[in-house]
Amino acid sequence: MKVKGRNVLLTIMTLCLSLLFLFTVQPAHHTAYAADDSLQKIKDRGSIIMATSPDYPPYEFQVSKNGKSQVVGMDVDIMRQVAKDLGVKLVIKSMSYDSVLVAVETGKADVAMSGINPTAKRRQSVDFSKIYYNGGQSFLINKTDVGKYKNKAALAHKKIGAQTGTLQYNLAKTKIPGATVKGMDKNTDLVLALKTHKIDALGIETPSAEAYVKNDHDLAMIKSGYKLNKNETGSAMAFKKGSGTLAAAVNKSIDKIKAKHLTTQYLANAGKYMKVNTNNTSMVHYWTYFAKGIEYTLLISAISVIFGVLLGTILALMRFSKSKVLKAISVAYVEFVRGTPLMVQVMFVYFGVGIIVNLPALLSGIIAVSLNSGAYVEEIIRGGINSVDKGQTEASASLGLAKGDTMRFIILPQALKNIWPALGNEFVSLVKESSIVSIIGVTDLIYQLNIVRADTYRGVMPVFVAMCIYFVMTFILTRILNYFEGRMKHAR
């Protein structure tokens, strides 16, 4: 048993080291930046891809226009001007904030733009354009706390919220004595945490703070009082290291925008969209968003179930193979997948594998969920096969059946009856677990939920609606599975 365990461990370690080598060792010309074709690639393609996290008004946020979701804001208007100057189309990829720089580094996007501060630490990983806007730093607080929190000093030893991976998070950690800093991926979640008194203040850029205060009368704003340099108050575009020609072209557009004072106009445009957003915030008005989310959630779940079962069956048969190599591969795969979070697997497939093959977000999500499901299905099927009495195999052999036919016609049908409840539970779990793909911009139910929250400034109701939808989907699926389970019990 010890030898077998060591073989499996060695297989897993070899797999990890191989992946580490594959994704960290880059070709020489990438490190030397000998040939900078960043701008030419965009012109040849005819489009520039922008990675952004559209939950940060007035920089970028989503609105409903003609029944469809659209990303708008100052950053989007600036990028449209850049695309116009380059003579190409603008393509926007939405994702979580902590993924936008990764998208640039792995080639998923040409430029990251999401109110990003060009700090010295970030400059080690990506190139930056000139600063296109200086917004400053502020705090959002509840209006009822205006007399309590008048400045930064009053926030000492309090709970401060900030978006994970942002400058605001690091500033709160280092410049507010005794503060407990709580990080979340979405500003909409942080605003909800603030309004429900889970945090005392929210660190945020001044333009965004002003936007929230104008549209939510329960909130107020105070200046941060931080002593910062321009890189800590300004916003810039991020590019992959070595994108000098692209950065130079973008800087020309930024100079043009500054000379014509276009950012003032862009901010005014964003303000108009935000006012429209608050006209009708009923959940019925956003039924098309939830419907689209259901469509993608069911699509991902259905395809992942099919491929998960196929993969799980293959892995289970490998587990019962006489070949030690096949057994080791099966065990190593299952242990590795079950030992890593699904979120990490989704990001690895989208960003990591994307270095080699540029996979769309939806396909990446389906692949990751299918691979994850396959590992759990394998264990379910293995348990089912082991539950079949050994006498069935012996009886089949005495009748002259081949081992393959025995497994196909005798063992697996009986195992399926035994494992159906567990397999059904995996199907139900898959519907809920597929929600993780929203982090890479797949428009599933959770992604649409966040759009509605950002669009309506309502934190709780969209969550309640999504919760009810998930319950209805899983309840119906459970009833269908129970029906087939009953049929199996009565089948001879």
BELLIN-V935430 format. One record per residue. N is the residue number from 0. RES is the residue in three letters. PHI is phi in whole degrees, -180 to 180 (999 if undefined). PSI is psi in whole degrees, 0 to 359 (none if undefined). Layout:
{{N | RES | PHI | PSI} {N | RES | PHI | PSI}}
//
This chain:
{{0 | MET | 999 | 323} {1 | LYS | -66 | 320} {2 | VAL | -65 | 316} {3 | LYS | -61 | 315} {4 | GLY | -62 | 320} {5 | ARG | -66 | 321} {6 | ASN | -62 | 317} {7 | VAL | -64 | 317} {8 | LEU | -62 | 317} {9 | LEU | -63 | 321} {10 | THR | -63 | 315} {11 | ILE | -65 | 316} {12 | MET | -64 | 320} {13 | THR | -62 | 318} {14 | LEU | -62 | 314} {15 | CYS | -63 | 315} {16 | LEU | -66 | 322} {17 | SER | -64 | 316} {18 | LEU | -66 | 320} {19 | LEU | -61 | 315} {20 | PHE | -64 | 317} {21 | LEU | -62 | 321} {22 | PHE | -101 | 359} {23 | THR | -111 | 331} {24 | VAL | -87 | 112} {25 | GLN | -103 | 154} {26 | PRO | -57 | 153} {27 | ALA | -59 | 322} {28 | HIS | -69 | 341} {29 | HIS | -74 | 323} {30 | THR | -79 | 327} {31 | ALA | -85 | 344} {32 | TYR | 54 | 40} {33 | ALA | -64 | 318} {34 | ALA | -119 | 106} {35 | ASP | -95 | 99} {36 | ASP | -112 | 24} {37 | SER | -59 | 318} {38 | LEU | -74 | 319} {39 | GLN | -65 | 323} {40 | LYS | -60 | 318} {41 | ILE | -66 | 318} {42 | LYS | -68 | 321} {43 | ASP | -66 | 322} {44 | ARG | -74 | 329} {45 | GLY | 85 | 13} {46 | SER | -154 | 152} {47 | ILE | -117 | 128} {48 | ILE | -97 | 124} {49 | MET | -109 | 124} {50 | ALA | -96 | 131} {51 | THR | -152 | 160} {52 | SER | -113 | 96} {53 | PRO | -79 | 60} {54 | ASP | -137 | 32} {55 | TYR | -136 | 65} {56 | PRO | -64 | 144} {57 | PRO | -93 | 9} {58 | TYR | -66 | 303} {59 | GLU | -155 | 135} {60 | PHE | -160 | 170} {61 | GLN | -110 | 141} {62 | VAL | -131 | 162} {63 | SER | -95 | 123} {64 | LYS | -135 | 117} {65 | ASN | 56 | 39} {66 | GLY | 79 | 4} {67 | LYS | -122 | 150} {68 | SER | -80 | 139} {69 | GLN | -141 | 135} {70 | VAL | -86 | 126} {71 | VAL | -132 | 177} {72 | GLY | 131 | 175} {73 | MET | -61 | 315} {74 | ASP | -61 | 320} {75 | VAL | -66 | 318} {76 | ASP | -63 | 321} {77 | ILE | -65 | 317} {78 | MET | -68 | 328} {79 | ARG | -64 | 322} {80 | GLN | -67 | 319} {81 | VAL | -62 | 314} {82 | ALA | -62 | 321} {83 | LYS | -63 | 317} {84 | ASP | -65 | 328} {85 | LEU | -85 | 348} {86 | GLY | 75 | 32} {87 | VAL | -131 | 172} {88 | LYS | -90 | 154} {89 | LEU | -98 | 127} {90 | VAL | -116 | 127} {91 | ILE | -108 | 127} {92 | LYS | -112 | 119} {93 | SER | -91 | 140} {94 | MET | -162 | 177} {95 | SER | -70 | 155} {96 | TYR | -60 | 320} {97 | ASP | -74 | 2} {98 | SER | -107 | 349} {99 | VAL | -67 | 320} {100 | LEU | -72 | 325} {101 | VAL | -63 | 322} {102 | ALA | -61 | 322} {103 | VAL | -71 | 315} {104 | GLU | -63 | 327} {105 | THR | -97 | 4} {106 | GLY | 82 | 11} {107 | LYS | -73 | 338} {108 | ALA | -144 | 156} {109 | ASP | -86 | 328} {110 | VAL | -145 | 141} {111 | ALA | -108 | 130} {112 | MET | -146 | 109} {113 | SER | -159 | 48} {114 | GLY | 63 | 41} {115 | ILE | -85 | 129} {116 | ASN | -87 | 127} {117 | PRO | -82 | 70} {118 | THR | -73 | 163} {119 | ALA | -61 | 323} {120 | LYS | -66 | 319} {121 | ARG | -71 | 330} {122 | ARG | -65 | 342} {123 | GLN | -72 | 337} {124 | SER | -105 | 329} {125 | VAL | -138 | 162} {126 | ASP | -91 | 153} {127 | PHE | -125 | 153} {128 | SER | -82 | 183} {129 | LYS | -66 | 157} {130 | ILE | -70 | 127} {131 | TYR | -100 | 345} {132 | TYR | -158 | 136} {133 | ASN | -108 | 109} {134 | GLY | -101 | 326} {135 | GLY | 88 | 172} {136 | GLN | -117 | 142} {137 | SER | -145 | 179} {138 | PHE | -125 | 140} {139 | LEU | -94 | 136} {140 | ILE | -135 | 166} {141 | ASN | -72 | 141} {142 | LYS | -60 | 330} {143 | THR | -68 | 345} {144 | ASP | -103 | 12} {145 | VAL | -58 | 318} {146 | GLY | -73 | 340} {147 | LYS | -87 | 318} {148 | TYR | -116 | 96} {149 | LYS | -97 | 341} {150 | ASN | -158 | 181} {151 | LYS | -61 | 323} {152 | ALA | -60 | 328} {153 | ALA | -72 | 347} {154 | LEU | -92 | 2} {155 | ALA | -59 | 136} {156 | HIS | 65 | 20} {157 | LYS | -107 | 174} {158 | LYS | -92 | 117} {159 | ILE | -112 | 132} {160 | GLY | -102 | 149} {161 | ALA | -161 | 153} {162 | GLN | -68 | 134} {163 | THR | -59 | 135} {164 | GLY | 83 | 6} {165 | THR | -98 | 166} {166 | LEU | -62 | 321} {167 | GLN | -58 | 323} {168 | TYR | -64 | 313} {169 | ASN | -68 | 323} {170 | LEU | -64 | 316} {171 | ALA | -63 | 324} {172 | LYS | -66 | 320} {173 | THR | -100 | 338} {174 | LYS | -115 | 357} {175 | ILE | -116 | 109} {176 | PRO | -58 | 129} {177 | GLY | 70 | 8} {178 | ALA | -73 | 142} {179 | THR | -98 | 113} {180 | VAL | -99 | 126} {181 | LYS | -111 | 121} {182 | GLY | -103 | 140} {183 | MET | -137 | 160} {184 | ASP | -75 | 327} {185 | LYS | -117 | 137} {186 | ASN | -66 | 329} {187 | THR | -62 | 323} {188 | ASP | -68 | 322} {189 | LEU | -68 | 320} {190 | VAL | -64 | 320} {191 | LEU | -64 | 318} {192 | ALA | -62 | 322} {193 | LEU | -66 | 314} {194 | LYS | -70 | 336} {195 | THR | -99 | 12} {196 | HIS | 63 | 28} {197 | LYS | -78 | 333} {198 | ILE | -130 | 160} {199 | ASP | -93 | 333} {200 | ALA | -154 | 159} {201 | LEU | -125 | 118} {202 | GLY | -75 | 127} {203 | ILE | -159 | 157} {204 | GLU | -69 | 149} {205 | THR | -55 | 313} {206 | PRO | -59 | 322} {207 | SER | -70 | 320} {208 | ALA | -61 | 315} {209 | GLU | -62 | 322} {210 | ALA | -65 | 317} {211 | TYR | -66 | 318} {212 | VAL | -64 | 321} {213 | LYS | -66 | 330} {214 | ASN | -106 | 357} {215 | ASP | -139 | 107} {216 | HIS | -75 | 357} {217 | ASP | -88 | 355} {218 | LEU | -111 | 155} {219 | ALA | -137 | 168} {220 | MET | -131 | 141} {221 | ILE | -130 | 148} {222 | LYS | -70 | 148} {223 | SER | -73 | 324} {224 | GLY | 77 | 10} {225 | TYR | -70 | 144} {226 | LYS | -97 | 104} {227 | LEU | -127 | 157} {228 | ASN | -90 | 176} {229 | LYS | -64 | 331} {230 | ASN | -70 | 341} {231 | GLU | -100 | 355} {232 | THR | -118 | 341} {233 | GLY | -97 | 164} {234 | SER | -117 | 142} {235 | ALA | -142 | 165} {236 | MET | -91 | 145} {237 | ALA | -110 | 142} {238 | PHE | -130 | 163} {239 | LYS | -64 | 145} {240 | LYS | -54 | 135} {241 | GLY | 90 | 12} {242 | SER | -95 | 53} {243 | GLY | -63 | 318} {244 | THR | -67 | 321} {245 | LEU | -67 | 315} {246 | ALA | -61 | 319} {247 | ALA | -63 | 318} {248 | ALA | -66 | 319} {249 | VAL | -67 | 321} {250 | ASN | -61 | 326} {251 | LYS | -64 | 320} {252 | SER | -66 | 321} {253 | ILE | -64 | 318} {254 | ASP | -60 | 319} {255 | LYS | -64 | 317} {256 | ILE | -64 | 319} {257 | LYS | -67 | 319} {258 | ALA | -63 | 325} {259 | LYS | -94 | 2} {260 | HIS | 55 | 43} {261 | LEU | -75 | 340} {262 | THR | -63 | 328} {263 | THR | -62 | 317} {264 | GLN | -66 | 319} {265 | TYR | -64 | 320} {266 | LEU | -66 | 322} {267 | ALA | -65 | 320} {268 | ASN | -62 | 319} {269 | ALA | -63 | 320} {270 | GLY | -61 | 322} {271 | LYS | -65 | 318} {272 | TYR | -64 | 321} {273 | MET | -67 | 326} {274 | LYS | -68 | 321} {275 | VAL | -63 | 322} {276 | ASN | -58 | 330} {277 | THR | -93 | 5} {278 | ASN | -70 | 314} {279 | ASN | -137 | 103} {280 | THR | -109 | 19} {281 | SER | -71 | 149} {282 | MET | -68 | 332} {283 | VAL | -63 | 324} {284 | HIS | -62 | 335} {285 | TYR | -107 | 25} {286 | TRP | -62 | 329} {287 | THR | -66 | 328} {288 | TYR | -66 | 312} {289 | PHE | -65 | 323} {290 | ALA | -63 | 318} {291 | LYS | -65 | 321} {292 | GLY | -63 | 318} {293 | ILE | -62 | 317} {294 | GLU | -58 | 311} {295 | TYR | -71 | 323} {296 | THR | -62 | 314} {297 | LEU | -68 | 323} {298 | LEU | -62 | 311} {299 | ILE | -63 | 316} {300 | SER | -65 | 315} {301 | ALA | -64 | 313} {302 | ILE | -67 | 320} {303 | SER | -66 | 325} {304 | VAL | -63 | 314} {305 | ILE | -61 | 308} {306 | PHE | -72 | 329} {307 | GLY | -64 | 318} {308 | VAL | -67 | 317} {309 | LEU | -61 | 313} {310 | LEU | -65 | 318} {311 | GLY | -63 | 321} {312 | THR | -65 | 315} {313 | ILE | -61 | 315} {314 | LEU | -65 | 322} {315 | ALA | -66 | 318} {316 | LEU | -66 | 324} {317 | MET | -63 | 324} {318 | ARG | -64 | 327} {319 | PHE | -93 | 5} {320 | SER | -72 | 155} {321 | LYS | -77 | 342} {322 | SER | -73 | 122} {323 | LYS | -65 | 328} {324 | VAL | -66 | 313} {325 | LEU | -64 | 320} {326 | LYS | -61 | 314} {327 | ALA | -64 | 319} {328 | ILE | -63 | 316} {329 | SER | -63 | 312} {330 | VAL | -64 | 316} {331 | ALA | -63 | 318} {332 | TYR | -62 | 311} {333 | VAL | -62 | 315} {334 | GLU | -64 | 320} {335 | PHE | -67 | 313} {336 | VAL | -67 | 316} {337 | ARG | -70 | 340} {338 | GLY | -92 | 1} {339 | THR | -126 | 144} {340 | PRO | -66 | 148} {341 | LEU | -61 | 324} {342 | MET | -60 | 317} {343 | VAL | -65 | 320} {344 | GLN | -65 | 319} {345 | VAL | -63 | 314} {346 | MET | -67 | 325} {347 | PHE | -66 | 315} {348 | VAL | -64 | 317} {349 | TYR | -74 | 311} {350 | PHE | -92 | 317} {351 | GLY | -70 | 304} {352 | VAL | -65 | 334} {353 | GLY | -62 | 341} {354 | ILE | -65 | 327} {355 | ILE | -96 | 311} {356 | VAL | -126 | 125} {357 | ASN | -80 | 92} {358 | LEU | -89 | 137} {359 | PRO | -64 | 158} {360 | ALA | -61 | 317} {361 | LEU | -63 | 313} {362 | LEU | -64 | 320} {363 | SER | -61 | 318} {364 | GLY | -63 | 316} {365 | ILE | -64 | 316} {366 | ILE | -62 | 312} {367 | ALA | -64 | 315} {368 | VAL | -66 | 321} {369 | SER | -64 | 314} {370 | LEU | -63 | 321} {371 | ASN | -68 | 315} {372 | SER | -63 | 322} {373 | GLY | -57 | 323} {374 | ALA | -66 | 319} {375 | TYR | -75 | 323} {376 | VAL | -64 | 323} {377 | GLU | -57 | 315} {378 | GLU | -66 | 323} {379 | ILE | -65 | 313} {380 | ILE | -66 | 320} {381 | ARG | -60 | 317} {382 | GLY | -64 | 323} {383 | GLY | -66 | 318} {384 | ILE | -65 | 318} {385 | ASN | -66 | 336} {386 | SER | -77 | 344} {387 | VAL | -77 | 131} {388 | ASP | -57 | 136} {389 | LYS | -62 | 337} {390 | GLY | -63 | 334} {391 | GLN | -64 | 319} {392 | THR | -67 | 318} {393 | GLU | -65 | 320} {394 | ALA | -66 | 321} {395 | SER | -64 | 320} {396 | ALA | -65 | 322} {397 | SER | -68 | 336} {398 | LEU | -87 | 359} {399 | GLY | 88 | 13} {400 | LEU | -75 | 140} {401 | ALA | -70 | 158} {402 | LYS | -61 | 322} {403 | GLY | -64 | 317} {404 | ASP | -68 | 323} {405 | THR | -61 | 315} {406 | MET | -66 | 320} {407 | ARG | -74 | 316} {408 | PHE | -101 | 340} {409 | ILE | -112 | 306} {410 | ILE | -76 | 305} {411 | LEU | -61 | 318} {412 | PRO | -59 | 319} {413 | GLN | -70 | 322} {414 | ALA | -64 | 322} {415 | LEU | -61 | 319} {416 | LYS | -62 | 320} {417 | ASN | -70 | 325} {418 | ILE | -97 | 358} {419 | TRP | -55 | 315} {420 | PRO | -60 | 317} {421 | ALA | -68 | 321} {422 | LEU | -67 | 320} {423 | GLY | -63 | 322} {424 | ASN | -63 | 323} {425 | GLU | -66 | 321} {426 | PHE | -63 | 316} {427 | VAL | -64 | 317} {428 | SER | -63 | 325} {429 | LEU | -63 | 323} {430 | VAL | -59 | 319} {431 | LYS | -79 | 319} {432 | GLU | -69 | 336} {433 | SER | -63 | 346} {434 | SER | -63 | 342} {435 | ILE | -67 | 339} {436 | VAL | -69 | 349} {437 | SER | -64 | 339} {438 | ILE | -68 | 339} {439 | ILE | -106 | 14} {440 | GLY | 92 | 14} {441 | VAL | -76 | 132} {442 | THR | -84 | 58} {443 | ASP | -82 | 191} {444 | LEU | -63 | 320} {445 | ILE | -67 | 320} {446 | TYR | -61 | 314} {447 | GLN | -66 | 325} {448 | LEU | -58 | 314} {449 | ASN | -66 | 327} {450 | ILE | -63 | 313} {451 | VAL | -63 | 320} {452 | ARG | -64 | 315} {453 | ALA | -69 | 327} {454 | ASP | -77 | 328} {455 | THR | -106 | 348} {456 | TYR | 61 | 25} {457 | ARG | -109 | 122} {458 | GLY | -88 | 320} {459 | VAL | -92 | 315} {460 | MET | -59 | 315} {461 | PRO | -60 | 324} {462 | VAL | -65 | 318} {463 | PHE | -63 | 318} {464 | VAL | -63 | 314} {465 | ALA | -62 | 321} {466 | MET | -61 | 316} {467 | CYS | -64 | 320} {468 | ILE | -64 | 315} {469 | TYR | -61 | 319} {470 | PHE | -62 | 314} {471 | VAL | -62 | 315} {472 | MET | -63 | 313} {473 | THR | -71 | 327} {474 | PHE | -65 | 314} {475 | ILE | -63 | 316} {476 | LEU | -62 | 320} {477 | THR | -63 | 318} {478 | ARG | -64 | 320} {479 | ILE | -64 | 315} {480 | LEU | -64 | 320} {481 | ASN | -64 | 324} {482 | TYR | -61 | 312} {483 | PHE | -69 | 328} {484 | GLU | -64 | 319} {485 | GLY | -64 | 321} {486 | ARG | -62 | 320} {487 | MET | -66 | 322} {488 | LYS | -65 | 325} {489 | HIS | -89 | 351} {490 | ALA | -75 | 144} {491 | ARG | -94 | none}}
//
